[in-house]
């Protein structure tokens, strides 16, 4: 990855005149812009992992129970994202990909117990997906890749916030963990929870999670059984999530039903 190459160059050649923190920030901005393409790397790793999977060791009921557990972990990550975006004002915690932005500094709600709750949610979503392969080392690899990838993004975001909010950011960061939540630090959100905001921002995430699991289920059976098999449970979940996605997409694009003032 680009940041690994940069770090090696810095250690060997002194960073070619670039301070390490500035290079970290530059790499973080680059990774922030292209973070949506991380799933492509994960899918490639899954194909490799499926070569090690022994499907015959599991009964159908146990296998399906495990898949439901994996889905539950991912949906728990989505819940954390929902609890984050449902309380924040407009101009923060968005899905922008060009550059960081923050009209205000969020320090209440989920942001009172962890500085990067959205990325905590993202990690749990990917952890659930990685568990689908039933290989402990694969979940460990995904965890390491996620950390290496998002560490630079979090660094760049925090440099942006520090430059914009100064001491206010520093005081908040001193008492709020970066990634492991501290539930004792909870402070009630300044705004009321908005389901409309959650639906407007996260409806595509629901479909993406189910679609990824559906895809992995098909690929898994293709590798192990040598033929395409469409599990009824996943077909129903996929159809329901697709319908949910299309309805919310129409509401978002064609109406103002999901619009909330100040969100």
C-alpha positions in Angstrom: 0.0 0.0 0.0 1.0 3.6 -0.6 1.5 4.4 3.1 3.7 1.3 3.7 5.9 2.4 0.9 6.0 5.9 2.2 7.0 4.7 5.7 9.7 2.4 4.4 11.1 5.3 2.3 11.1 7.6 5.3 12.9 5.1 7.5 15.5 4.3 4.9 16.0 7.7 3.3 14.8 10.2 5.8 11.5 10.8 4.1 13.0 12.7 1.2 12.6 16.0 3.2 9.0 15.4 4.2 8.1 15.2 7.9 6.5 11.9 8.8 3.4 13.5 10.3 2.9 15.5 7.1 3.3 12.4 5.0 0.8 10.5 7.3 -1.7 13.3 6.8 -1.2 13.3 3.0 -1.6 9.6 2.8 -4.7 9.8 5.1 -6.3 12.3 2.8 -5.6 10.0 -0.2 -7.0 6.9 1.5 -10.0 8.9 2.7 -10.9 9.7 -0.9 -10.6 6.1 -2.0 -11.8 4.3 1.1 -15.0 3.1 -0.7 -12.8 0.7 -2.8 -11.5 -1.2 0.2 -14.2 -3.9 -0.3 -12.6 -4.9 -3.6 -9.4 -5.9 -1.7 -11.5 -7.8 0.9 -13.3 -9.8 -1.8 -10.0 -10.9 -3.3 -8.9 -12.1 0.1 -12.1 -14.0 0.6 -11.6 -15.9 -2.6 -8.2 -17.0 -1.3 -9.7 -17.9 2.1 -12.5 -20.1 0.7 -9.8 -22.5 -0.5 -9.2 -23.4 3.2 -12.9 -23.7 4.2 -14.1 -27.2 5.0 -17.9 -27.0 4.6 -18.5 -30.7 5.2 -17.5 -30.3 8.8 -20.7 -28.3 9.6 -24.3 -29.4 9.6 -26.7 -27.2 7.7 -28.3 -25.8 10.8 -25.0 -25.0 12.5 -23.7 -23.5 9.3 -26.8 -21.3 9.0 -26.6 -20.3 12.7 -23.0 -19.2 12.2 -24.0 -17.1 9.2 -26.8 -15.4 11.1 -24.3 -14.6 13.9 -21.9 -13.1 11.3 -24.8 -11.0 10.0 -25.7 -9.9 13.5 -22.1 -8.6 14.1 -22.2 -6.6 10.9 -25.7 -5.2 11.8 -24.4 -4.2 15.2 -21.8 -2.2 13.4 -24.5 -0.6 11.4 -26.4 0.2 14.6 -23.4 2.1 15.9 -23.3 4.1 12.7 -27.1 4.8 13.0 -26.6 6.0 16.6 -23.9 8.3 15.4 -25.5 9.9 12.3 -28.9 10.0 13.9 -27.8 12.7 16.4 -25.4 14.8 14.4 -26.1 18.1 12.6 -25.6 18.8 8.9 -22.1 19.2 7.7 -20.6 16.5 9.9 -20.2 12.7 9.8 -21.1 12.6 6.1 -20.2 10.3 3.2 -18.1 12.9 1.3 -15.1 11.4 -0.4 -13.2 14.4 -1.7 -12.0 15.9 1.6 -12.7 16.1 5.3 -15.3 18.6 6.4 -16.8 19.6 9.7 -18.9 22.7 10.3 -19.0 21.9 14.1 -17.1 19.6 16.4 -19.2 16.7 17.6 -18.4 15.9 21.2 -21.7 14.4 22.5 -23.5 11.2 21.9 -21.3 8.5 20.4 -18.6 11.1 20.0 -18.4 11.4 23.8 -17.3 7.8 24.2 -15.0 7.4 21.1 -13.6 9.8 18.6 -14.3 7.8 15.5 -17.6 5.9 16.0 -18.3 5.6 12.3 -15.1 3.7 11.8 -15.8 1.5 14.8 -19.1 0.7 13.1 -17.3 0.0 9.8 -14.8 -2.3 11.6 -17.6 -4.4 13.1 -19.4 -4.6 9.8 -16.2 -6.0 8.2 -15.5 -8.2 11.2 -18.9 -9.9 10.7 -18.2 -10.3 7.0 -14.7 -11.8 7.7 -16.1 -14.3 10.2 -18.1 -15.7 7.4 -15.0 -17.6 6.2 -14.8 -19.5 9.6 -11.0 -18.9 9.7 -9.6 -17.1 12.8 -6.5 -16.0 10.9 -8.6 -14.5 8.2 -10.5 -12.3 10.6 -7.1 -11.3 12.1 -5.7 -10.3 8.6 -8.8 -8.3 7.9 -8.4 -6.6 11.3 -4.8 -5.7 10.6 -5.6 -4.4 7.1 -8.5 -2.3 8.4 -6.3 -0.8 11.1 -3.4 0.0 8.7 -5.8 1.5 6.2 -7.9 3.6 8.6 -5.1 4.6 10.9 -3.9 7.1 8.4 -7.4 8.3 7.6 -8.0 8.9 11.3 -4.7 10.8 11.6 -5.6 13.1 8.7 -9.1 13.7 10.1 -7.7 14.6 13.5 -5.1 17.0 12.0 -7.9 18.7 10.1 -10.1 19.0 13.2 -7.1 20.2 15.3 -6.3 22.9 12.8 -9.9 24.1 12.6 -11.0 23.8 16.3 -7.7 24.2 18.1 -7.9 23.8 21.9 -11.5 22.7 21.8 -10.4 19.6 19.8 -7.4 19.0 22.0 -9.4 19.0 25.2 -12.0 16.6 23.7 -9.3 14.3 22.4 -7.5 14.1 25.7 -10.5 12.6 27.4 -12.1 10.6 24.5 -10.5 7.3 23.3 -9.6 7.1 19.6 -11.1 3.7 18.8 -12.0 1.7 21.9 -15.2 3.2 23.4 -15.3 4.3 27.0 -18.9 4.0 27.9 -18.4 5.9 31.2 -17.7 9.1 29.2 -21.2 9.2 27.7 -22.8 12.6 27.3 -26.3 13.0 26.1 -26.6 14.3 22.5 -27.3 18.0 21.8 -29.9 17.1 19.2 -32.9 14.7 19.2 -32.5 11.4 17.4 -33.7 11.5 13.7 -34.7 8.2 12.0 -35.2 10.1 8.8 -31.5 11.2 8.8 -30.4 7.6 9.5 -32.6 6.2 6.7 -31.4 8.9 4.3 -27.7 8.3 5.0 -27.5 4.6 5.7 -30.2 2.9 3.5 -27.5 1.9 1.0 -25.4 0.3 3.8 -28.2 -2.1 4.8 -28.4 -3.3 1.2 -24.6 -3.5 0.8 -24.3 -5.7 3.9 -26.9 -8.2 2.8 -25.6 -8.2 -0.8 -22.1 -8.9 0.4 -23.3 -11.8 2.5 -25.4 -13.1 -0.4 -22.4 -12.9 -2.7 -20.2 -14.7 -0.3 -22.8 -17.5 0.3 -23.0 -18.1 -3.5 -19.2 -18.0 -3.9 -18.7 -20.3 -0.9 -21.0 -23.0 -2.4 -19.4 -22.6 -5.8 -16.0 -23.3 -4.4 -17.1 -26.2 -2.1 -19.9 -27.8 -4.0 -18.8 -26.9 -7.5 -22.1 -25.4 -8.5 -24.3 -22.4 -7.9 -26.6 -22.8 -5.0 -29.0 -20.0 -3.8 -29.9 -20.4 -0.1 -33.6 -19.5 0.5 -32.8 -17.5 3.7 -30.3 -15.3 1.9 -32.5 -14.9 -1.2 -35.4 -13.6 1.0 -33.1 -11.2 2.9 -31.5 -10.0 -0.4 -35.0 -9.4 -2.0 -36.2 -7.5 1.1 -33.1 -5.4 1.4 -33.2 -4.6 -2.4 -36.8 -3.5 -2.1 -35.9 -1.4 1.0 -33.0 0.2 -0.9 -35.1 1.0 -4.0 -37.9 2.6 -1.9 -35.5 4.7 0.1 -33.6 5.7 -3.0 -36.8 7.0 -4.7 -37.9 8.8 -1.5 -34.4 10.5 -1.3 -34.2 11.4 -4.9 -37.8 12.3 -5.8 -39.3 13.6 -2.5 -38.3 15.7 0.6 -39.9 13.2 3.0 -36.5 12.3 4.5 -35.3 15.8 4.8 -34.8 17.2 8.3 -34.0 20.9 8.9 -30.5 21.3 10.1 -29.5 17.6 9.4 
